[in-house]
Amino acid sequence: MGNSLSAPRGIVFARTGAALAFVSTKRSAGPKANLSTRTIPKRTCGPRTPAPNPSWGPTNCWVPWREAGTCVMRTAVSNPMGRCREESGKRYACYGRPPPEQGGTRSDRIMPRLREPFDRARPDVPVGTPCWRDRSFTTLLERCKALEALRDYLPPDVNRPTYRGQERVEAVYSTYKDHGYGHFFYALVRAIRPRRCVELGVLQGFSLLAVAAALRDNGAGSIRGVDLFEDYPYRHAQHADVNKHIRACGLENWSAITKADALLAHDRHKDLDYLHVDLSNDGDTYRFVFRHWAGRVRQAIVMEGGSANRDRVEWMVKYGKPPIVPAIDEIRCAHPDWTIIVLAPYPSLTVAVRSAS
């Protein structure tokens, strides 16, 4: 099969549009096939039945499956609203992410977007809706009057460029882009006009570049990104590649990156105006940051995550990571001089503003 991927014997992967169907090629004497199946009652449309293992990811459509089966693929019914076409007496197999026990590394699999279940949980904020259209942004401005100037730098929609060179910045990979958080970073720095900025956790440099562009347009300031880059054993970017992004955007005079352990950076930075943290954040990351940085940052601390949905992402649950929501409650009590608001659209963003700012 031209679109097949390598898989353990007896498993066939076939691409259907933008999705991936995974089905068993083993013959079965009964309904106990090695995938999620069910016999569908007679109805023309009904609610989607989720896959039995939530780690498989969202199920967006069903494909007909022959129990005897060597020829398992028919046509997939694309289903963005989570409903599917059903016919009497036919057995259907769901597509989604294959379970880990069926082999292949993470990069081998075509995985559904991690944000999908959370965006479906917020149908009023689909992908492409600016985070500043969400009610949580309104709460931020109500609680932090000094941030009203943000509105002057935010565009009507996420696809409208607002600063020179933004097209190059937006070409950099980031989960922040779905709800326009790059625009938010730029607008925040334009509004509060920090001079000394640090970012812990750089990846490919998307948020660092947005901040650097704002510092350039402010006419003063710089940001230092700290990351392990290729020394980090999980998802990472190359130090040299991020430097290339910085130079390609013409922002080398306002930004620089250091290859180092971000968790030790507080020993080298004593006085800051702005801090952004994106280190595979969990509750303990939040506690650590406010314990070591709250007394060093004068204006704003921004941290990836903070919503209840973000606490339920697969890796947080799988590895038993401490949730962020209760950590934020603790931090609010321990640091009453900080106003802390969570922008809810996935992946969410916690914005902490010092009361004196």
N, C-alpha and C positions, 0 to 999 in steps of 0.2 A: 504494500500500500504506500503510495507516494508520500502521504502525510503522516505515516506512522512514526512513533517514537520508540526508542529502545525500551523494552520492558521485560519483566520476568515472563517465563514461558506460561502461556495460557491467558495473558492479558494483552488486549489490543487497545491502543490509543488512536482515536481518529478525530481530526479537527472538523468541527461543524461550524462554519461561519467564523466567529471570533472566539468560540468556546471549544472545550475539549470533552469528548465523550470517552468514558473508559468502561469497557465491558469485558465479560469473560468469554473466551472461546472454547472453554471446556464444556463437554456435553453433560447435561444434568438430567437425572431421572425425575426430578420434581422441582418445586419452586425454590429450593435452597441453592441458588446460584451465588457466585462469589461477588455479589454487588448488591446495591440497594434495588429491590424490585417490589412491585405490588400489582395486584389485579384491580383494575379500575372499574367502578360501577358505571352504569350508563348515565352520562350527563355530558353536556357540551362544554361546560366551563366550570371550574371550581378552584378552590384555594390550593396552592402548591403544598405538597407534603415534603417537609425537610428531610435531608439525608439523615440516617440514624446516628452517624458520627459527626458532631458539629465541627470537628477539625477538618473535615473535607471541604468546608467552605460553603457558600451559598449555592442553591440549586435554582437555576434560571429557566430550565426547560426540561422536557422529557423526550427520549427517543425510543421508538418502538424496539422491542427486543424479542427474538424468537427463542423460546426455551430450549429447543432442540439444538440450537444454534451455532452455526459457523458464520452465517451471514447476519450480523447483528445490527448493522446500521441501516436506518431508513432516513427519514427527514426529521430534523430538529425543529421544534416550534419555539422561536425566540419569544421571551416572555419578560420584558422589563418590569412589568407591574407585579410580578410574582404570581401570575395565574397561568394556567395551561389548558390546552385543548385536550379533551379526554374522549375516548370512544369506548363503547361497551365491550367488555371481555378481553381487551388487549392488555398485554403486559408491557410496562414501560420501564426503562432504566434512566436514572437521573445522571446528568453529567455535572462535573465540578472538579475539585481537586482530588486526585487519587490518594487513598490513605497511605501513610508512610510505609506500612508493612508490605505494600505492593511494589516497593522498589523504586530506584531512581533517586538521585540527589535532588535537593530543592531546586537547583537551577535547571534540572532536566524537565521539570514539570511545568505545564502551563497553568498558572495559578490564578484564580479569580482575584479581583482587587480586594485587598484587605478591608477597604472602607465600605464595601457594598452593603453588608448587613446593617451598618450604622447609618448609612444614608437612607436606607429603606425605613429605618426606625424614625427618621426625621424627614418625612415626605415633603415637608414645607421648606426644606433646605437641600435640594438635590445638588449633585455635582455641578459646579459652575456658578452656584449662587454665592455671591461675595459674603465673607464672614461678617462684614459690616452691615449686612441686611438682617442679621440674626438678632433676636431680642437680647442676647447676652452682650452684644456690642453696645446697645442702648444702655444697658445696666452699667457698663464700664464708664461711659461718658457721664452718666448721672452721678456715679460715685466718685469719679475723678474729674472734677471740673477743669483741671489744667490740661486735660486731653481733648477738649473741645476743638482745638486747632487741627486735630486729625482730619476732620471733615474736609478741610481745605486741600488736602493732598490725596484724597481717595477718589477714584474714577467711578462712573456710573456702573460699570461692569468689570469683570475680571480680565476681559480681553482688550481693554482700552489702555494703551501704554501711557504712563504719566511722567516718565523721565528718560533722559538721553541714555541710549544703550540698553534699554530694558529688554529688547528682543533677545539679546545675547544672554542676559541673566535668566530669562524665562526658558531658554533652551537647556538649562542645567536641570538634571533630574531632582525632584523633591516631591514628597507627599504633601507638602505645604501648598502646592499650586492649585489643588482642586477647588479650594474656597478662597483663593486670592490672598493667602497670608503673606506672600511676597510684597504685595501692595501695602499690607498692614505694617510690615517691618519698616518699609521705606517711610510711610506716613508718620509712624511713631517717632522715628529718629529726626525727621524734619520738624516735628512738633515740639519735642523736648530738647533738641539741640545739644546732645551730649558731646563731650570731647574725647574722653577715654572710654573705650568700649572693648569688651572681651566676649568671645564666643567659645564655649566649651562643647566640642563635638561639631565637626565641620562637614563631614561626608564630602559631597562634591562642591560645596561652597555656595549653595543657592541663597540662604539667608544672609550669609556673610557679604555676598556681593550686593544684595539689596540694601543692606545697612551702609556699605561703603559708598554706594551711589548717593545715598542721602547725605552722608558726611561731605562728599564732594560738592553737592548742591548747597549744603549749608556753608561751605567755604572754610570749614575747620573740623579737626578731629581725625581719629583713626581707630580701626578695629583690628585686634589681634585674635586670630583663630588658633585654638589649641586642640590637637587631635593626635591619636597614635597612627592614623593613616594605615599604611600596609602592615604595621606591626599588630594591628587589631585583628584577632582571629576570625571575626564574623564579617558582616557586610561593611565594606570600607572603600575608600577611594585612594588613589596613589597621590602622595605628596606632590610629585612633579606635575601630575595632571591638574590638580587644583591650582597650582601656580600658573599653569597655562591659561586656565579659565580667568584668573585675575588679570593677567596681562592682556588677554584677548578683549576683555571688557574695559581696558584702560584704567583700571582702578588700583594699580600697584602703589600709588602715592597715598592711598587712603586705607589700605589693608595689607596685612601680612599674615602668614601662617607659621606655626611652630609645631614641630613633631615632638610631642611630649605627652606625658600622662596628664590628662585634664583634671583628674582628681587631686593632683598635687599643685595645681596652678595657683591656688590661693596664697601659697607661700611667696609667689613672685609678683603678685599684683595687690598692692596695698590700698589703692585709692582709685575707684572707678565711678563712672556715671551710669553705665549701662552694661548689663550682663545677659547673655542668651545662652541657655543650656539645652542641649539635645544629645543626651548620652544613653540612649535606650532607657529613658527615664522610668523609674518606678517610685514608690513611696519613699524608699530609703534615699534615692537620689535627691528628692526634694528636701528631706530632712538634712542631708549632708550639705546641700547648697546653702540653705538658710542658716545653718549653724556656722559655716565658715565664711560666708560671703555677705550676709545681711548687714554686718557692720562696716563693710568695705565699699558698698555700692550706694551712691547718693540719690539716684533718680529711679531707675527701673530695673527689675529682674524679670525676664521673660523665659518661660520654660515650656517645652513641648509637652503636650498631654494635659490632663487635669479633669477630663470629663469621665462620667461613669462608663460610657461606652468605650473609651480608651483603656480603661482598666480591664475590659473583657477581651482585648485582642488575644490572639491565639498564644503567642509566646509568653504573655503575662500569666495566663492560666496554666499553660503547660509546665512552666518552670516555677510555679508557685510564688511569683514575684509579689511583694507587698503593694497593695493598691495605692493609688495616688490620692483619691478623694479624702479618705480619713487623714492622710498626712497634711493636706491643705488645711483641714479643720484644726489640727494641732498647731500648725504654723500661724494661723490667724490668731490663736490664743497667745502664743509665745511671742509674737511680733505685732502688737497692736498698732505700731507706727507705720505699718504697711497695709495698704488697701489691695486686696487680692481678688481678682475677678477672672473667671474662666470663660474664654470664648469657646462656645460649644461645638461648632461644625468640625467634623473629623479632619485631622487627628486631634483637634482641640489645642488651645494655647492658654497657658496661665500667665496673666499679666499682673505683676505686683508693682505698685507705685508707692514710693515713700511719701508719707503725708506732707512732709515739708517741701516736696517737689512742686 
